[in-house]
């Protein structure tokens, strides 16, 4: 089947913001005398905002205050984004702009809607995307395929007609489960597990590498699975 659309993840693919999420989770937990660990961060990667907020609320002993948890963390993220603390990853802007000139482009992110909109506005990328979807807007977050299926549908495509770019285990699993051809850009801090990485059709070392692989796939050219 022809590949003629691309769906990007946000955190760890387009922007460097995953450390900001962790800082906000750590800070909220500390206010409740709870130590947030690297294992906690790994556990919530890919979760939608309601899902990680519920997890954090339970960890902090306030399971009935998930809405408050989400609001506090997202407010902190928006402040960090506005302060310029979530820069584009090298090559990300050029990659999105070049690909969007050729095919429809969507975003499938676990980030809250307010965070998605703030990032794209900050970096003047909103106009490049035909559709953007937050995991909070579908039934289940990553590693379930829902957010990728919805992003593809908003482009008028099936999953099998789309390329996906992901950095994490749960993200790769979600995109692959939705039928996308996945290019993995492994997160250096939380690298994908080997079984998740095997689901990717190709592995890239940088966004420049991702861009070249996307353009090759879209042109129907062969792409090496592992360089």
N, C-alpha and C positions, 0 to 999 in steps of 0.2 A: 504493500500500500504506500502511496506517496505521502511523504512527510511535508506538511505545508503550514505548520503553526508551531509556536514555541511557548512553553510555560516555564517561567522562572520562579524559583524560591527567592526570598528576600534576604533574611539574615544569613550571613556567611557566604552568600553568592553575590549579591549586589552591594550590600553595606556591611561594615564592620560594627555590629551592634550587639552581638551575643554577650559580650562582656558586660554591657550595660544592663541587660536583663538580669544577669547573675548578680551584679552589684545591687540592684533593686530588690531582688529576692533575699539576698543576704541581709540587707538593711532592714527589711520588714521583719524577717525572722528574728534578728537581733533585738528589735524593739519588743519582742515577746519572749526574750531570754532563750531563744532557740538558735542552735548553730546550724546554718545551712551548709551542706557539704557538696563537694564535686559530684558525689553519687546522686544527690538530690537534683542537681542541674541536669545530669545525664538522664535521670528518670523523666523529667518534664520536657525534654527536647522534643519538639514536634507537636506538643499538646496545644490545643486551642486555649484562648484566654480563660474561658470558664473552667476548662479542665485543670490548667496549672493553678488557677486561683483557688479551686477547691482543694487541690493537693497542698498548697501552701497554708491555707486556712486550717486544714486538718493537722499539719505539722506544728502549727502554732497553737493548737488547742482551742481554736475558735471556728469550728466547722460550719457554723451558721452565719459566718460573716464573709463568705467568698466574694460577694459583690463589692464589699468595702476593700478587700484585699486587691481585687482586680483594679479598682479605681485608683488606689494609692500607687500601685506599681506602674500602671499606664501613665498616670500623671507624672511620675518620675521620669519615665522614658521620654515623654513629650518634651519635658524641660531639657533633657540631655540632647535630644535631636535639635531643638531650637538653639541650643548653645553650640552646635556644630560638633558634637561629640560622637556622631555616627557617620563617619565619612564614607564615601563610595570606595569600594575596593578598587585597586588599580585595574584599569581596563573595563570596568563595569559599565560606565556610561557609554563609551564608544561601542561596546558590544550590543547593548540594548538598542541604541540608535541605528546601528547598521543592520541588525536583524529586523527591526520593525519597519525598515524601508522595503523589505522583501516579502515578509509574511505577517499575518496577525500575531500579536504577542499578548500574553496574559501573565498575571502574577498569581501564585497560589501560596499563601503564607499563613503560618500559624499565628502571626502577630495580630493584635487587635486592630479593628478597622481604623481607629484614630491614629495608631502608629503607622500603618501602611500609608495613609493619606499624608501624614506629616513628613515621612521620609521622601515620598515621591515629589511633594511640593518643594521641600527643602532643596532637592537636587534637580529640580526642573525636569523630571522624567514622567510626570503624570500623563502628558499628552502622547507618550510613546506606547501606552498600553491600551489595547482595545477593551480589556476586562481585568479587574482585580478582584480576588476572592480571599476573604479571611476564613480560617477554619471555624471561627465562631459563627459563621453564616451557614454552615452545613451541619449535618447530624453528628459526625464524628471527626475528630482531628487525626493527624498523621500518627501512626503508620497506616491508618485506613485510607482508602483511595478517594474519599468523598470530595475533598477540596480540589483535587486534580480533575476528577470527573466533572465537577461544576465549572471549573475554569475552561475546560475543553468545550463543554456545552455552550458556554457564553460566547465562544468563538465560532460556534456552529460546527464543531468538529467532534469526532470520537477520540478517545484516548489514543488509539492506535495511529491516528493521523498527526499526532503531536510529538515534538521533542520536549524533554524536561531537563532542567538543570538543578541539581541538588547537592548539598554538602554533607548531610547527616544520615545516619542509619535509618531513622524513622521517615525522613523525607524521601530517600531513595526507595524505601519499601512502598511508600504511598504512591509515588509516581509509577513505579513498576506495576503495582497492583491495578492501577487505572489503565494500564496498557500502553503507557508512553515509552518511547525509546529514550533511555536516561543517560545523560552525561553527568558523571560524578565529578565534583570539585571538592575533594576531601577536606573537611574541616581540620586544620592543624592542631587545634586544642582538643577537640573531641572527634578523632578520626572515625569514620564509619567502621562498623564491625565487618570482618571478612565476608560473612554470609550476606550482608547487605550490599557490600561493594560488588559482589559477584552478580547482582541483579542489574548492574549498570552495563550498558552496551559499550561505553568508552569511559576512560578516566583521564581527566585533564589536570594540568599542573598550575594553571593560572587562568584568569578570564580571557587573556589573549588567546590561549590555547583553546578554551571553550568556544570563543568566537570562530576560530578557524574550523573547529569540528562542526559547529552548527552550520556554517556556510557550506561545508562539504556535504553534510547530510542533506541539506536543502537542495543542493545541486545534483543529488543522486550519485555523488562520488563515494568511493570506498573510504572507510574510516577505520584506522587501527584501534582495536579494543583497548590495548595497553601500549603506550609508547615506550 
